[in-house]
């Protein structure tokens, strides 16, 4: 088992041990990012990403790693750690948290032990490329290891002829969309998601060679996928059984990868949320996320088109999907989930095309997300150049996403500037819905008249106004004669007392009639 000293050695020159462990040589359970309102293992070392050291010292733990707060604040932090019996490791200000996570990657739980098998027993835990080579020897053909989002993690070395699918997967770092669609249409994608079957494919996109595919699972959790393909010779008769053994061998390796990926997602998520909320040291957060401090930034917001309540695992997959698409299309973005929305802060280079963010957003929502039965929709904010405006960009992206989710835009992704008028009208309607004293008594009089006589005065007025007060157009829309329409409008004037020749009156009536439909109830005073 690892110790605090092992953590310090792993960090090297990036950190110093300010307060040693109370009992030197005591084992720790692992190194995990600190999360608010979460119980951490008392024998773990907590990484204080974006938080003050005194917050971490209030948590039961074996030790903490925090950024060096500087000469003035350091003594108080050291005294607090000693008083609580917690080891304190100070990280240099120039060190990256991402580098820290990589450095301490060897300090983890014992469950990620080396596989016990004659073909891969010498593979170091977490060395997925060596594991892929070992599996290629075991199965008898070149292999690819993917995570649960079908992102390529590693692949075996191979010098013989290989089909386009393997090359495309390796270059694009994920299963090609053509293959994803092929597996989905055949039902094999669902088999991989829900079982440990070995799928035997004799054909596929681009005149593919034969392939064997199986899932790597830990209990009910899907950890990843392993592919084996025919290379310059046919796969042996026992290849399917060998691939299934390989999947079992891969479990502890992918558990280690999964935990490391989750830890990185947590600390990046905390930093992204701080930027979106405009709190904390924004410049430091941006540096750690690799975002420019004075470059062009756009905020994306994504959510499922349905209102179905989704488990955290599915939200994690959506978050990974957005991050992977940004990476695949060579855009740098910091991605995190906040509530029921996945946000991405996108950095734009000076030579990026003006419509680049919108094209990226459309690509993201057009691609299927593993384990998500429905589809995604999304929106992009306007572009700004100051970190302090990211919180405003977030509001724009959320507002635009709300318009897209109504289904009235005819698209699953839109830019804020394209739907800004709809956003403005929605906010005006919300204000009118909340301020009942702003209602026109004449509108309520029409509602009451329709109820008494089973007439259509409200619908007539609404249609007339939506047709730009053009009687002939409104009559065609209502499928009545224009003379009948004029008679009804006369009744509207008589009952309501509204002057429909006055443009402000028409505008107010149109907005208020929309509010009646918007909030699902009659205007003030209705029964």
C-alpha positions, 0 to 999 in steps of 0.5 A: 500500500502507498504512503504519504511519502510515496505521494510526495516522491511522485510529485517530485519538484512540484511539491514539498512536504510541509507537515509529515504524517502523524505516524510515518509509514502509515498506508493510505487508501488513495488520492482523490479530489476533494468534493464539497458535501461528500464523505471521503475515505478517512485514510485518503489524501485529498487534492484541494483543486480550486479550494482553500486549504482550511476547507480541506482541513475540516475533512477527516483524511490522512493528508491534503495536497493544496497550492502553496498559499504564499509566505503570509498565509502558509504558517496558519495553514501549517499550524492547522494541519499539525493541530488536526494531525493531517499531513500537508503537501504544498503544491508549487504555484506553477504546477498543473493539477493535471500534471499532479493527477498524472504524477500520482497515478501510480498511487491508487487502490490495491484493486488495480492489480496486474492481471494474472494470466500467462499472456499479460501477467507482466503488463503494468497496471494501467499500461493499456497499450501494452495490454492491447499488444498482449491481447493481440497475441492472446486472440490472434489479431490486432486489437483496440481497447475503447472506453464506455463512450467508444473512445479509443484508449489503446491499440496493438501494434500491427504492420500488416494490411488493415481496413479503413475502419481500424485506421479511422478509429485510431486517427479519430480516437473513437469508433467511427460514426459509420460503425456506431450506426451499423452496430445500432441498426443491427442490434449489436450495440444494445448487446454490447451495452447490456451483456458479455456476449462476443459479437462476431461480425463477418462484414461491416462498413468499408468492406471491413475484415471480420471482427470480434467485439465484447464488453468489459464489465465490472458487475453491472457497470460497462467499463469499455469495449475490446475489438479484435480484427482479422489482419493478414491471416484469419482469426483462430477457432478459439479467438472468441473465447480468448477475447472473452478472457481478455475482457475479464483480464482488462477489468482492473485496468479499466477500473483504474482508468475509469477512476482516474478519468472520474477524478479528473472530471471532478476537479475540472468540473469544479473549475468550470463551475467556478468560471460559469458562476464568476467566482474565485480566481478566474485567471488561475482557473482558466490557466489550469483548464488551458483557456486563454485569459484574453482570447475569444470564448463561447459558452455551449449548453446541452441537454436531452430533448426529453424531460426524462430523469437520467441517472448520473452515469448517463449524465457522465456519458453526455459530458464525455460525449461533448468533451470528446467531440470538441477534442475530435474536431480540434477545439479546446474546451472545458466541459462540466455538468451543472444540474440538468445541463452540460456546459462547455467553455470553448476557446476560439483561435484567431483564425477560427471560422466565424460559424465554427462554434455553430457547426461544432454544436450541430455536430455534437447534437447530431451524433448519438450518445451511448446509453442515451435513448433520445437525442441532444439539443444545444445552444451557443452564447455570443462570443466574449473576450473577458473571463469575467463575462463567462457568467453572462455567456452562460445565461445566454446559452441557457436562455437560447437552449430554453428556446431550442427545447420548445421545438419551435426553432426547427433545429436542435442547435442554435446560436443566441444571436439567432434566437435573441428576439424569441428570448426577449419575447419569452422574458416579456411574457414571463413578466406579464404572467407575473404582473397581473395588474398589467392585464387589460380588462378588455381581454378578460371581457372577451374570455367571459363572453366566449364562455357565456356564448360559446363564441370564438372572439379570443381566437379570432382576435389572436389569429387576426393579430398574428396575421399582422392585422390583415383581415384577408389573411386571417380569414383564410387562416380561420377558414371563414369568409372575410365578411364573417371575420369583420363581423367578429372583429366588430363584436370584439370591439363592442365587448372589449372596448379595445381600439384595434386601430391603435398599434400599441393596443394591438401589440399589448393584446398580442402579448397578453393573449400569448401569456394566456397560452403561455401560463395555461390559465385565463387573465386576472379575474377569470373564473 
